[in-house]
Amino acid sequence: MQKNKQSKKLTNRLPEWRARTKLTQQQLAEKTGVSRQTIISIEKMKYTPSLALAFEIAQALSCSIDDVFQYNEENE
């Protein structure tokens, strides 16, 4: 009997938190020193931000990293 392999996946609630703070993607990009395209890629989970950028995003949204980003186990 084989055990299910578990991997971890980073997910985010960035669009939800941006809406709460009424920031556009461009405004968040300017506050964090990245391009709007980077924010779009993070929101679509096509790009995983560095820890430093995750802190910058959380700070710009006045919340904790855990509020925006989750590192969850998923079964394969």
PQR file with spaces between the fields and no chain letter, atoms N, CA, C, O and H, PARSE charges and radii, in Angstrom:
ATOM       1  N    MET     1       0.842   -1.169    0.000 -0.4000 1.5000
ATOM       2  CA   MET     1       0.000    0.000    0.000 -0.0000 2.0000
ATOM       3  C    MET     1       0.895    1.242    0.000  0.5500 1.7000
ATOM       4  O    MET     1       1.806    1.370    0.818 -0.5500 1.4000
ATOM       5  N    GLN     2       0.610    2.162   -0.946 -0.4000 1.5000
ATOM       6  CA   GLN     2       1.395    3.376   -1.043 -0.0000 2.0000
ATOM       7  C    GLN     2       0.715    4.519   -0.303  0.5500 1.7000
ATOM       8  O    GLN     2      -0.499    4.705   -0.374 -0.5500 1.4000
ATOM       9  H    GLN     2      -0.130    2.058   -1.610  0.4000 1.0000
ATOM      10  N    LYS     3       1.528    5.262    0.397 -0.4000 1.5000
ATOM      11  CA   LYS     3       1.005    6.449    1.062 -0.0000 2.0000
ATOM      12  C    LYS     3       0.877    7.566    0.038  0.5500 1.7000
ATOM      13  O    LYS     3       1.639    7.631   -0.927 -0.5500 1.4000
ATOM      14  H    LYS     3       2.514    5.111    0.455  0.4000 1.0000
ATOM      15  N    ASN     4      -0.089    8.438    0.257 -0.4000 1.5000
ATOM      16  CA   ASN     4      -0.225    9.614   -0.601 -0.0000 2.0000
ATOM      17  C    ASN     4       0.963   10.529   -0.379  0.5500 1.7000
ATOM      18  O    ASN     4       1.336   10.835    0.753 -0.5500 1.4000
ATOM      19  H    ASN     4      -0.708    8.385    1.040  0.4000 1.0000
ATOM      20  N    LYS     5       1.538   10.952   -1.471 -0.4000 1.5000
ATOM      21  CA   LYS     5       2.608   11.937   -1.365 -0.0000 2.0000
ATOM      22  C    LYS     5       1.970   13.274   -1.067  0.5500 1.7000
ATOM      23  O    LYS     5       0.912   13.606   -1.601 -0.5500 1.4000
ATOM      24  H    LYS     5       1.234   10.703   -2.391  0.4000 1.0000
ATOM      25  N    GLN     6       2.616   14.032   -0.215 -0.4000 1.5000
ATOM      26  CA   GLN     6       2.108   15.357    0.074 -0.0000 2.0000
ATOM      27  C    GLN     6       3.143   16.382   -0.343  0.5500 1.7000
ATOM      28  O    GLN     6       4.335   16.245   -0.066 -0.5500 1.4000
ATOM      29  H    GLN     6       3.475   13.762    0.219  0.4000 1.0000
ATOM      30  N    SER     7       2.663   17.399   -1.007 -0.4000 1.5000
ATOM      31  CA   SER     7       3.538   18.493   -1.367 -0.0000 2.0000
ATOM      32  C    SER     7       2.938   19.767   -0.788  0.5500 1.7000
ATOM      33  O    SER     7       1.778   19.794   -0.376 -0.5500 1.4000
ATOM      34  H    SER     7       1.695   17.511   -1.232  0.4000 1.0000
ATOM      35  N    LYS     8       3.724   20.787   -0.763 -0.4000 1.5000
ATOM      36  CA   LYS     8       3.244   22.053   -0.228 -0.0000 2.0000
ATOM      37  C    LYS     8       3.067   23.028   -1.371  0.5500 1.7000
ATOM      38  O    LYS     8       3.838   23.035   -2.331 -0.5500 1.4000
ATOM      39  H    LYS     8       4.666   20.765   -1.097  0.4000 1.0000
ATOM      40  N    LYS     9       2.047   23.842   -1.254 -0.4000 1.5000
ATOM      41  CA   LYS     9       1.758   24.823   -2.288 -0.0000 2.0000
ATOM      42  C    LYS     9       1.470   26.162   -1.635  0.5500 1.7000
ATOM      43  O    LYS     9       0.704   26.257   -0.676 -0.5500 1.4000
ATOM      44  H    LYS     9       1.420   23.836   -0.475  0.4000 1.0000
ATOM      45  N    LEU    10       2.094   27.185   -2.171 -0.4000 1.5000
ATOM      46  CA   LEU    10       1.861   28.538   -1.681 -0.0000 2.0000
ATOM      47  C    LEU    10       0.626   29.098   -2.377  0.5500 1.7000
ATOM      48  O    LEU    10       0.554   29.117   -3.605 -0.5500 1.4000
ATOM      49  H    LEU    10       2.716   27.109   -2.950  0.4000 1.0000
ATOM      50  N    THR    11      -0.326   29.544   -1.604 -0.4000 1.5000
ATOM      51  CA   THR    11      -1.515   30.202   -2.142 -0.0000 2.0000
ATOM      52  C    THR    11      -1.582   31.595   -1.539  0.5500 1.7000
ATOM      53  O    THR    11      -0.875   31.911   -0.582 -0.5500 1.4000
ATOM      54  H    THR    11      -0.267   29.529   -0.606  0.4000 1.0000
ATOM      55  N    ASN    12      -2.444   32.422   -2.116 -0.4000 1.5000
ATOM      56  CA   ASN    12      -2.548   33.764   -1.554 -0.0000 2.0000
ATOM      57  C    ASN    12      -3.958   34.314   -1.667  0.5500 1.7000
ATOM      58  O    ASN    12      -4.773   33.865   -2.473 -0.5500 1.4000
ATOM      59  H    ASN    12      -3.019   32.166   -2.894  0.4000 1.0000
ATOM      60  N    ARG    13      -4.208   35.303   -0.826 -0.4000 1.5000
ATOM      61  CA   ARG    13      -5.473   36.021   -0.823 -0.0000 2.0000
ATOM      62  C    ARG    13      -5.209   37.491   -1.158  0.5500 1.7000
ATOM      63  O    ARG    13      -5.865   38.391   -0.634 -0.5500 1.4000
ATOM      64  H    ARG    13      -3.545   35.668   -0.171  0.4000 1.0000
ATOM      65  N    LEU    14      -4.253   37.708   -2.025 -0.4000 1.5000
ATOM      66  CA   LEU    14      -3.845   39.069   -2.364 -0.0000 2.0000
ATOM      67  C    LEU    14      -4.977   39.898   -2.972  0.5500 1.7000
ATOM      68  O    LEU    14      -5.160   41.044   -2.561 -0.5500 1.4000
ATOM      69  H    LEU    14      -3.719   36.977   -2.451  0.4000 1.0000
ATOM      70  N    PRO    15      -5.744   39.375   -3.932 -0.5600 1.5000
ATOM      71  CA   PRO    15      -6.828   40.205   -4.485  0.2800 2.0000
ATOM      72  C    PRO    15      -7.833   40.640   -3.408  0.5500 1.7000
ATOM      73  O    PRO    15      -8.308   41.775   -3.411 -0.5500 1.4000
ATOM      74  N    GLU    16      -8.142   39.730   -2.502 -0.4000 1.5000
ATOM      75  CA   GLU    16      -9.081   40.039   -1.415 -0.0000 2.0000
ATOM      76  C    GLU    16      -8.535   41.151   -0.519  0.5500 1.7000
ATOM      77  O    GLU    16      -9.259   42.082   -0.165 -0.5500 1.4000
ATOM      78  H    GLU    16      -7.756   38.808   -2.499  0.4000 1.0000
ATOM      79  N    TRP    17      -7.264   41.048   -0.157 -0.4000 1.5000
ATOM      80  CA   TRP    17      -6.664   42.063    0.717 -0.0000 2.0000
ATOM      81  C    TRP    17      -6.476   43.387   -0.001  0.5500 1.7000
ATOM      82  O    TRP    17      -6.591   44.443    0.621 -0.5500 1.4000
ATOM      83  H    TRP    17      -6.676   40.291   -0.444  0.4000 1.0000
ATOM      84  N    ARG    18      -6.192   43.355   -1.293 -0.4000 1.5000
ATOM      85  CA   ARG    18      -6.102   44.594   -2.057 -0.0000 2.0000
ATOM      86  C    ARG    18      -7.446   45.300   -2.083  0.5500 1.7000
ATOM      87  O    ARG    18      -7.521   46.521   -1.941 -0.5500 1.4000
ATOM      88  H    ARG    18      -6.099   42.497   -1.798  0.4000 1.0000
ATOM      89  N    ALA    19      -8.515   44.518   -2.268 -0.4000 1.5000
ATOM      90  CA   ALA    19      -9.869   45.090   -2.292 -0.0000 2.0000
ATOM      91  C    ALA    19     -10.222   45.702   -0.932  0.5500 1.7000
ATOM      92  O    ALA    19     -10.834   46.768   -0.865 -0.5500 1.4000
ATOM      93  H    ALA    19      -8.454   43.526   -2.384  0.4000 1.0000
ATOM      94  N    ARG    20      -9.835   45.022    0.147 -0.4000 1.5000
ATOM      95  CA   ARG    20     -10.107   45.549    1.491 -0.0000 2.0000
ATOM      96  C    ARG    20      -9.454   46.900    1.720  0.5500 1.7000
ATOM      97  O    ARG    20     -10.022   47.779    2.368 -0.5500 1.4000
ATOM      98  H    ARG    20      -9.338   44.156    0.093  0.4000 1.0000
ATOM      99  N    THR    21      -8.264   47.051    1.183 -0.4000 1.5000
ATOM     100  CA   THR    21      -7.514   48.295    1.396 -0.0000 2.0000
ATOM     101  C    THR    21      -7.733   49.296    0.265  0.5500 1.7000
ATOM     102  O    THR    21      -7.180   50.395    0.283 -0.5500 1.4000
ATOM     103  H    THR    21      -7.803   46.337    0.657  0.4000 1.0000
ATOM     104  N    LYS    22      -8.546   48.904   -0.722 -0.4000 1.5000
ATOM     105  CA   LYS    22      -8.878   49.766   -1.855 -0.0000 2.0000
ATOM     106  C    LYS    22      -7.643   50.225   -2.637  0.5500 1.7000
ATOM     107  O    LYS    22      -7.571   51.363   -3.103 -0.5500 1.4000
ATOM     108  H    LYS    22      -8.995   48.011   -0.737  0.4000 1.0000
ATOM     109  N    LEU    23      -6.685   49.320   -2.768 -0.4000 1.5000
ATOM     110  CA   LEU    23      -5.491   49.602   -3.563 -0.0000 2.0000
ATOM     111  C    LEU    23      -5.625   48.945   -4.933  0.5500 1.7000
ATOM     112  O    LEU    23      -6.090   47.810   -5.039 -0.5500 1.4000
ATOM     113  H    LEU    23      -6.744   48.396   -2.391  0.4000 1.0000
ATOM     114  N    THR    24      -5.223   49.651   -5.965 -0.4000 1.5000
ATOM     115  CA   THR    24      -5.160   49.039   -7.294 -0.0000 2.0000
ATOM     116  C    THR    24      -3.867   48.222   -7.378  0.5500 1.7000
ATOM     117  O    THR    24      -2.986   48.344   -6.528 -0.5500 1.4000
ATOM     118  H    THR    24      -4.845   50.573   -5.879  0.4000 1.0000
ATOM     119  N    GLN    25      -3.771   47.400   -8.403 -0.4000 1.5000
ATOM     120  CA   GLN    25      -2.529   46.651   -8.611 -0.0000 2.0000
ATOM     121  C    GLN    25      -1.368   47.617   -8.792  0.5500 1.7000
ATOM     122  O    GLN    25      -0.277   47.382   -8.272 -0.5500 1.4000
ATOM     123  H    GLN    25      -4.487   47.301   -9.094  0.4000 1.0000
ATOM     124  N    GLN    26      -1.592   48.699   -9.525 -0.4000 1.5000
ATOM     125  CA   GLN    26      -0.540   49.683   -9.759 -0.0000 2.0000
ATOM     126  C    GLN    26      -0.103   50.357   -8.456  0.5500 1.7000
ATOM     127  O    GLN    26       1.092   50.534   -8.223 -0.5500 1.4000
ATOM     128  H    GLN    26      -2.478   48.891   -9.947  0.4000 1.0000
ATOM     129  N    GLN    27      -1.054   50.730   -7.615 -0.4000 1.5000
ATOM     130  CA   GLN    27      -0.722   51.373   -6.344 -0.0000 2.0000
ATOM     131  C    GLN    27       0.085   50.432   -5.445  0.5500 1.7000
ATOM     132  O    GLN    27       1.056   50.846   -4.812 -0.5500 1.4000
ATOM     133  H    GLN    27      -2.025   50.587   -7.805  0.4000 1.0000
ATOM     134  N    LEU    28      -0.327   49.166   -5.396 -0.4000 1.5000
ATOM     135  CA   LEU    28       0.413   48.195   -4.588 -0.0000 2.0000
ATOM     136  C    LEU    28       1.814   47.995   -5.153  0.5500 1.7000
ATOM     137  O    LEU    28       2.784   47.891   -4.402 -0.5500 1.4000
ATOM     138  H    LEU    28      -1.116   48.829   -5.910  0.4000 1.0000
ATOM     139  N    ALA    29       1.914   47.943   -6.457 -0.4000 1.5000
ATOM     140  CA   ALA    29       3.229   47.789   -7.101 -0.0000 2.0000
ATOM     141  C    ALA    29       4.142   48.954   -6.720  0.5500 1.7000
ATOM     142  O    ALA    29       5.309   48.749   -6.387 -0.5500 1.4000
ATOM     143  H    ALA    29       1.126   48.028   -7.067  0.4000 1.0000
ATOM     144  N    GLU    30       3.614   50.165   -6.767 -0.4000 1.5000
ATOM     145  CA   GLU    30       4.411   51.337   -6.419 -0.0000 2.0000
ATOM     146  C    GLU    30       4.836   51.324   -4.954  0.5500 1.7000
ATOM     147  O    GLU    30       5.959   51.707   -4.628 -0.5500 1.4000
ATOM     148  H    GLU    30       2.665   50.332   -7.037  0.4000 1.0000
ATOM     149  N    LYS    31       3.937   50.884   -4.069 -0.4000 1.5000
ATOM     150  CA   LYS    31       4.261   50.828   -2.637 -0.0000 2.0000
ATOM     151  C    LYS    31       5.324   49.777   -2.323  0.5500 1.7000
ATOM     152  O    LYS    31       6.067   49.910   -1.350 -0.5500 1.4000
ATOM     153  H    LYS    31       3.024   50.573   -4.334  0.4000 1.0000
ATOM     154  N    THR    32       5.393   48.740   -3.146 -0.4000 1.5000
ATOM     155  CA   THR    32       6.320   47.641   -2.868 -0.0000 2.0000
ATOM     156  C    THR    32       7.545   47.643   -3.780  0.5500 1.7000
ATOM     157  O    THR    32       8.434   46.805   -3.628 -0.5500 1.4000
ATOM     158  H    THR    32       4.790   48.632   -3.936  0.4000 1.0000
ATOM     159  N    GLY    33       7.594   48.575   -4.717 -0.4000 1.5000
ATOM     160  CA   GLY    33       8.767   48.701   -5.573 -0.0000 2.0000
ATOM     161  C    GLY    33       8.898   47.643   -6.650  0.5500 1.7000
ATOM     162  O    GLY    33      10.006   47.313   -7.072 -0.5500 1.4000
ATOM     163  H    GLY    33       6.872   49.256   -4.840  0.4000 1.0000
ATOM     164  N    VAL    34       7.767   47.110   -7.096 -0.4000 1.5000
ATOM     165  CA   VAL    34       7.779   46.121   -8.182 -0.0000 2.0000
ATOM     166  C    VAL    34       6.860   46.613   -9.293  0.5500 1.7000
ATOM     167  O    VAL    34       6.204   47.645   -9.148 -0.5500 1.4000
ATOM     168  H    VAL    34       6.867   47.378   -6.753  0.4000 1.0000
ATOM     169  N    SER    35       6.812   45.890  -10.384 -0.4000 1.5000
ATOM     170  CA   SER    35       5.936   46.271  -11.492 -0.0000 2.0000
ATOM     171  C    SER    35       4.512   45.758  -11.247  0.5500 1.7000
ATOM     172  O    SER    35       4.286   44.844  -10.454 -0.5500 1.4000
ATOM     173  H    SER    35       7.346   45.052  -10.501  0.4000 1.0000
ATOM     174  N    ARG    36       3.574   46.370  -11.946 -0.4000 1.5000
ATOM     175  CA   ARG    36       2.185   45.912  -11.877 -0.0000 2.0000
ATOM     176  C    ARG    36       2.096   44.466  -12.361  0.5500 1.7000
ATOM     177  O    ARG    36       1.310   43.679  -11.836 -0.5500 1.4000
ATOM     178  H    ARG    36       3.757   47.113  -12.590  0.4000 1.0000
ATOM     179  N    GLN    37       2.904   44.121  -13.363 -0.4000 1.5000
ATOM     180  CA   GLN    37       2.912   42.756  -13.894 -0.0000 2.0000
ATOM     181  C    GLN    37       3.314   41.750  -12.816  0.5500 1.7000
ATOM     182  O    GLN    37       2.793   40.635  -12.789 -0.5500 1.4000
ATOM     183  H    GLN    37       3.543   44.761  -13.790  0.4000 1.0000
ATOM     184  N    THR    38       4.229   42.131  -11.934 -0.4000 1.5000
ATOM     185  CA   THR    38       4.628   41.244  -10.840 -0.0000 2.0000
ATOM     186  C    THR    38       3.446   40.992   -9.911  0.5500 1.7000
ATOM     187  O    THR    38       3.212   39.857   -9.495 -0.5500 1.4000
ATOM     188  H    THR    38       4.652   43.037  -11.956  0.4000 1.0000
ATOM     189  N    ILE    39       2.703   42.043   -9.585 -0.4000 1.5000
ATOM     190  CA   ILE    39       1.523   41.884   -8.722 -0.0000 2.0000
ATOM     191  C    ILE    39       0.497   40.981   -9.394  0.5500 1.7000
ATOM     192  O    ILE    39      -0.089   40.113   -8.747 -0.5500 1.4000
ATOM     193  H    ILE    39       2.893   42.964   -9.923  0.4000 1.0000
ATOM     194  N    ILE    40       0.280   41.184  -10.686 -0.4000 1.5000
ATOM     195  CA   ILE    40      -0.651   40.333  -11.435 -0.0000 2.0000
ATOM     196  C    ILE    40      -0.201   38.872  -11.378  0.5500 1.7000
ATOM     197  O    ILE    40      -1.015   37.979  -11.141 -0.5500 1.4000
ATOM     198  H    ILE    40       0.756   41.889  -11.211  0.4000 1.0000
ATOM     199  N    SER    41       1.079   38.632  -11.594 -0.4000 1.5000
ATOM     200  CA   SER    41       1.608   37.258  -11.583 -0.0000 2.0000
ATOM     201  C    SER    41       1.472   36.615  -10.209  0.5500 1.7000
ATOM     202  O    SER    41       1.171   35.425  -10.113 -0.5500 1.4000
ATOM     203  H    SER    41       1.739   39.357  -11.787  0.4000 1.0000
ATOM     204  N    ILE    42       1.687   37.376   -9.158 -0.4000 1.5000
ATOM     205  CA   ILE    42       1.516   36.836   -7.799 -0.0000 2.0000
ATOM     206  C    ILE    42       0.053   36.487   -7.573  0.5500 1.7000
ATOM     207  O    ILE    42      -0.256   35.410   -7.064 -0.5500 1.4000
ATOM     208  H    ILE    42       1.931   38.342   -9.236  0.4000 1.0000
ATOM     209  N    GLU    43      -0.853   37.391   -7.950 -0.4000 1.5000
ATOM     210  CA   GLU    43      -2.280   37.140   -7.756 -0.0000 2.0000
ATOM     211  C    GLU    43      -2.751   35.899   -8.508  0.5500 1.7000
ATOM     212  O    GLU    43      -3.615   35.169   -8.023 -0.5500 1.4000
ATOM     213  H    GLU    43      -0.602   38.266   -8.364  0.4000 1.0000
ATOM     214  N    LYS    44      -2.193   35.659   -9.679 -0.4000 1.5000
ATOM     215  CA   LYS    44      -2.574   34.486  -10.483 -0.0000 2.0000
ATOM     216  C    LYS    44      -1.793   33.237  -10.083  0.5500 1.7000
ATOM     217  O    LYS    44      -1.950   32.175  -10.686 -0.5500 1.4000
ATOM     218  H    LYS    44      -1.491   36.253  -10.074  0.4000 1.0000
ATOM     219  N    MET    45      -0.944   33.377   -9.052 -0.4000 1.5000
ATOM     220  CA   MET    45      -0.113   32.292   -8.543 -0.0000 2.0000
ATOM     221  C    MET    45       0.821   31.728   -9.608  0.5500 1.7000
ATOM     222  O    MET    45       1.104   30.530   -9.631 -0.5500 1.4000
ATOM     223  H    MET    45      -0.817   34.240   -8.563  0.4000 1.0000
ATOM     224  N    LYS    46       1.293   32.606  -10.487 -0.4000 1.5000
ATOM     225  CA   LYS    46       2.283   32.230  -11.490 -0.0000 2.0000
ATOM     226  C    LYS    46       3.681   32.606  -11.042  0.5500 1.7000
ATOM     227  O    LYS    46       4.671   32.193  -11.647 -0.5500 1.4000
ATOM     228  H    LYS    46       1.063   33.579  -10.469  0.4000 1.0000
ATOM     229  N    TYR    47       3.758   33.392   -9.979 -0.4000 1.5000
ATOM     230  CA   TYR    47       5.043   33.850   -9.450 -0.0000 2.0000
ATOM     231  C    TYR    47       4.990   33.810   -7.933  0.5500 1.7000
ATOM     232  O    TYR    47       4.043   34.301   -7.319 -0.5500 1.4000
ATOM     233  H    TYR    47       2.954   33.728   -9.488  0.4000 1.0000
ATOM     234  N    THR    48       6.009   33.226   -7.340 -0.4000 1.5000
ATOM     235  CA   THR    48       6.109   33.172   -5.879 -0.0000 2.0000
ATOM     236  C    THR    48       7.052   34.277   -5.423  0.5500 1.7000
ATOM     237  O    THR    48       8.225   34.293   -5.798 -0.5500 1.4000
ATOM     238  H    THR    48       6.779   32.828   -7.839  0.4000 1.0000
ATOM     239  N    PRO    49       6.543   35.196   -4.617 -0.5600 1.5000
ATOM     240  CA   PRO    49       7.397   36.311   -4.188  0.2800 2.0000
ATOM     241  C    PRO    49       8.464   35.855   -3.200  0.5500 1.7000
ATOM     242  O    PRO    49       8.309   34.852   -2.503 -0.5500 1.4000
ATOM     243  N    SER    50       9.538   36.612   -3.162 -0.4000 1.5000
ATOM     244  CA   SER    50      10.566   36.359   -2.145 -0.0000 2.0000
ATOM     245  C    SER    50       9.973   36.679   -0.775  0.5500 1.7000
ATOM     246  O    SER    50       8.933   37.330   -0.673 -0.5500 1.4000
ATOM     247  H    SER    50       9.663   37.427   -3.728  0.4000 1.0000
ATOM     248  N    LEU    51      10.633   36.225    0.252 -0.4000 1.5000
ATOM     249  CA   LEU    51      10.172   36.519    1.603 -0.0000 2.0000
ATOM     250  C    LEU    51      10.170   38.023    1.844  0.5500 1.7000
ATOM     251  O    LEU    51       9.246   38.552    2.462 -0.5500 1.4000
ATOM     252  H    LEU    51      11.478   35.697    0.170  0.4000 1.0000
ATOM     253  N    ALA    52      11.194   38.710    1.362 -0.4000 1.5000
ATOM     254  CA   ALA    52      11.269   40.163    1.536 -0.0000 2.0000
ATOM     255  C    ALA    52      10.087   40.856    0.851  0.5500 1.7000
ATOM     256  O    ALA    52       9.492   41.771    1.420 -0.5500 1.4000
ATOM     257  H    ALA    52      11.945   38.280    0.860  0.4000 1.0000
ATOM     258  N    LEU    53       9.745   40.423   -0.368 -0.4000 1.5000
ATOM     259  CA   LEU    53       8.620   41.028   -1.076 -0.0000 2.0000
ATOM     260  C    LEU    53       7.309   40.687   -0.375  0.5500 1.7000
ATOM     261  O    LEU    53       6.416   41.531   -0.300 -0.5500 1.4000
ATOM     262  H    LEU    53      10.229   39.679   -0.830  0.4000 1.0000
ATOM     263  N    ALA    54       7.179   39.472    0.136 -0.4000 1.5000
ATOM     264  CA   ALA    54       5.969   39.099    0.878 -0.0000 2.0000
ATOM     265  C    ALA    54       5.789   40.012    2.094  0.5500 1.7000
ATOM     266  O    ALA    54       4.672   40.437    2.388 -0.5500 1.4000
ATOM     267  H    ALA    54       7.904   38.786    0.075  0.4000 1.0000
ATOM     268  N    PHE    55       6.877   40.312    2.796 -0.4000 1.5000
ATOM     269  CA   PHE    55       6.806   41.244    3.925 -0.0000 2.0000
ATOM     270  C    PHE    55       6.384   42.636    3.459  0.5500 1.7000
ATOM     271  O    PHE    55       5.554   43.283    4.097 -0.5500 1.4000
ATOM     272  H    PHE    55       7.785   39.966    2.557  0.4000 1.0000
ATOM     273  N    GLU    56       6.961   43.097    2.334 -0.4000 1.5000
ATOM     274  CA   GLU    56       6.611   44.412    1.789 -0.0000 2.0000
ATOM     275  C    GLU    56       5.125   44.478    1.436  0.5500 1.7000
ATOM     276  O    GLU    56       4.455   45.466    1.738 -0.5500 1.4000
ATOM     277  H    GLU    56       7.635   42.570    1.815  0.4000 1.0000
ATOM     278  N    ILE    57       4.617   43.437    0.804 -0.4000 1.5000
ATOM     279  CA   ILE    57       3.203   43.391    0.426 -0.0000 2.0000
ATOM     280  C    ILE    57       2.326   43.432    1.669  0.5500 1.7000
ATOM     281  O    ILE    57       1.376   44.211    1.735 -0.5500 1.4000
ATOM     282  H    ILE    57       5.160   42.634    0.558  0.4000 1.0000
ATOM     283  N    ALA    58       2.640   42.599    2.652 -0.4000 1.5000
ATOM     284  CA   ALA    58       1.845   42.571    3.888 -0.0000 2.0000
ATOM     285  C    ALA    58       1.876   43.934    4.574  0.5500 1.7000
ATOM     286  O    ALA    58       0.846   44.416    5.047 -0.5500 1.4000
ATOM     287  H    ALA    58       3.412   41.966    2.599  0.4000 1.0000
ATOM     288  N    GLN    59       3.039   44.549    4.627 -0.4000 1.5000
ATOM     289  CA   GLN    59       3.153   45.860    5.260 -0.0000 2.0000
ATOM     290  C    GLN    59       2.319   46.900    4.504  0.5500 1.7000
ATOM     291  O    GLN    59       1.648   47.723    5.125 -0.5500 1.4000
ATOM     292  H    GLN    59       3.875   44.159    4.242  0.4000 1.0000
ATOM     293  N    ALA    60       2.358   46.866    3.187 -0.4000 1.5000
ATOM     294  CA   ALA    60       1.584   47.812    2.375 -0.0000 2.0000
ATOM     295  C    ALA    60       0.083   47.620    2.575  0.5500 1.7000
ATOM     296  O    ALA    60      -0.692   48.568    2.451 -0.5500 1.4000
ATOM     297  H    ALA    60       2.903   46.196    2.683  0.4000 1.0000
ATOM     298  N    LEU    61      -0.322   46.385    2.885 -0.4000 1.5000
ATOM     299  CA   LEU    61      -1.739   46.074    3.097 -0.0000 2.0000
ATOM     300  C    LEU    61      -2.139   46.158    4.577  0.5500 1.7000
ATOM     301  O    LEU    61      -3.287   45.884    4.928 -0.5500 1.4000
ATOM     302  H    LEU    61       0.308   45.615    2.985  0.4000 1.0000
ATOM     303  N    SER    62      -1.199   46.533    5.434 -0.4000 1.5000
ATOM     304  CA   SER    62      -1.433   46.649    6.890 -0.0000 2.0000
ATOM     305  C    SER    62      -1.968   45.354    7.493  0.5500 1.7000
ATOM     306  O    SER    62      -2.942   45.352    8.247 -0.5500 1.4000
ATOM     307  H    SER    62      -0.266   46.756    5.150  0.4000 1.0000
ATOM     308  N    CYS    63      -1.306   44.255    7.141 -0.4000 1.5000
ATOM     309  CA   CYS    63      -1.693   42.953    7.685 -0.0000 2.0000
ATOM     310  C    CYS    63      -0.436   42.108    7.851  0.5500 1.7000
ATOM     311  O    CYS    63       0.669   42.578    7.584 -0.5500 1.4000
ATOM     312  H    CYS    63      -0.515   44.256    6.529  0.4000 1.0000
ATOM     313  N    SER    64      -0.600   40.871    8.289 -0.4000 1.5000
ATOM     314  CA   SER    64       0.546   39.974    8.441 -0.0000 2.0000
ATOM     315  C    SER    64       0.713   39.131    7.177  0.5500 1.7000
ATOM     316  O    SER    64      -0.212   38.992    6.376 -0.5500 1.4000
ATOM     317  H    SER    64      -1.499   40.489    8.507  0.4000 1.0000
ATOM     318  N    ILE    65       1.891   38.584    7.021 -0.4000 1.5000
ATOM     319  CA   ILE    65       2.147   37.699    5.877 -0.0000 2.0000
ATOM     320  C    ILE    65       1.151   36.539    5.874  0.5500 1.7000
ATOM     321  O    ILE    65       0.658   36.145    4.817 -0.5500 1.4000
ATOM     322  H    ILE    65       2.642   38.696    7.671  0.4000 1.0000
ATOM     323  N    ASP    66       0.858   35.995    7.053 -0.4000 1.5000
ATOM     324  CA   ASP    66      -0.077   34.872    7.155 -0.0000 2.0000
ATOM     325  C    ASP    66      -1.479   35.232    6.686  0.5500 1.7000
ATOM     326  O    ASP    66      -2.229   34.361    6.246 -0.5500 1.4000
ATOM     327  H    ASP    66       1.259   36.315    7.911  0.4000 1.0000
ATOM     328  N    ASP    67      -1.839   36.511    6.778 -0.4000 1.5000
ATOM     329  CA   ASP    67      -3.151   36.930    6.291 -0.0000 2.0000
ATOM     330  C    ASP    67      -3.226   36.824    4.772  0.5500 1.7000
ATOM     331  O    ASP    67      -4.278   36.503    4.219 -0.5500 1.4000
ATOM     332  H    ASP    67      -1.230   37.219    7.136  0.4000 1.0000
ATOM     333  N    VAL    68      -2.120   37.092    4.106 -0.4000 1.5000
ATOM     334  CA   VAL    68      -2.107   37.124    2.639 -0.0000 2.0000
ATOM     335  C    VAL    68      -1.660   35.800    2.031  0.5500 1.7000
ATOM     336  O    VAL    68      -2.268   35.311    1.078 -0.5500 1.4000
ATOM     337  H    VAL    68      -1.266   37.353    4.555  0.4000 1.0000
ATOM     338  N    PHE    69      -0.598   35.224    2.583 -0.4000 1.5000
ATOM     339  CA   PHE    69      -0.004   34.024    2.000 -0.0000 2.0000
ATOM     340  C    PHE    69      -0.171   32.806    2.913  0.5500 1.7000
ATOM     341  O    PHE    69       0.014   32.897    4.126 -0.5500 1.4000
ATOM     342  H    PHE    69      -0.104   35.621    3.357  0.4000 1.0000
ATOM     343  N    GLN    70      -0.521   31.673    2.311 -0.4000 1.5000
ATOM     344  CA   GLN    70      -0.633   30.422    3.044 -0.0000 2.0000
ATOM     345  C    GLN    70       0.220   29.367    2.336  0.5500 1.7000
ATOM     346  O    GLN    70       0.323   29.335    1.110 -0.5500 1.4000
ATOM     347  H    GLN    70      -0.670   31.599    1.325  0.4000 1.0000
ATOM     348  N    TYR    71       0.812   28.529    3.138 -0.4000 1.5000
ATOM     349  CA   TYR    71       1.640   27.438    2.627 -0.0000 2.0000
ATOM     350  C    TYR    71       0.963   26.155    3.051  0.5500 1.7000
ATOM     351  O    TYR    71       1.158   25.692    4.175 -0.5500 1.4000
ATOM     352  H    TYR    71       0.728   28.555    4.134  0.4000 1.0000
ATOM     353  N    ASN    72       0.173   25.578    2.170 -0.4000 1.5000
ATOM     354  CA   ASN    72      -0.691   24.445    2.503 -0.0000 2.0000
ATOM     355  C    ASN    72      -0.186   23.143    1.901  0.5500 1.7000
ATOM     356  O    ASN    72       0.436   23.118    0.839 -0.5500 1.4000
ATOM     357  H    ASN    72       0.015   25.955    1.257  0.4000 1.0000
ATOM     358  N    GLU    73      -0.477   22.067    2.616 -0.4000 1.5000
ATOM     359  CA   GLU    73      -0.183   20.733    2.084 -0.0000 2.0000
ATOM     360  C    GLU    73      -1.315   20.320    1.166  0.5500 1.7000
ATOM     361  O    GLU    73      -2.485   20.590    1.434 -0.5500 1.4000
ATOM     362  H    GLU    73      -0.983   22.088    3.479  0.4000 1.0000
ATOM     363  N    GLU    74      -0.951   19.664    0.085 -0.4000 1.5000
ATOM     364  CA   GLU    74      -1.976   19.113   -0.796 -0.0000 2.0000
ATOM     365  C    GLU    74      -1.583   17.676   -1.146  0.5500 1.7000
ATOM     366  O    GLU    74      -0.404   17.358   -1.305 -0.5500 1.4000
ATOM     367  H    GLU    74       0.000   19.444   -0.133  0.4000 1.0000
ATOM     368  N    ASN    75      -2.582   16.832   -1.259 -0.4000 1.5000
ATOM     369  CA   ASN    75      -2.345   15.430   -1.595 -0.0000 2.0000
ATOM     370  C    ASN    75      -2.134   15.295   -3.097  0.5500 1.7000
ATOM     371  O    ASN    75      -2.781   15.971   -3.897 -0.5500 1.4000
ATOM     372  H    ASN    75      -3.539   17.090   -1.130  0.4000 1.0000
ATOM     373  N    GLU    76      -1.216   14.409   -3.459 -0.4000 1.5000
ATOM     374  CA   GLU    76      -0.997   14.133   -4.891 -0.0000 2.0000
ATOM     375  C    GLU    76      -1.591   12.795   -5.239  0.5500 1.7000
ATOM     376  O    GLU    76      -1.518   12.368   -6.391 -0.5500 1.4000
ATOM     377  H    GLU    76      -0.690   13.860   -2.809  0.4000 1.0000
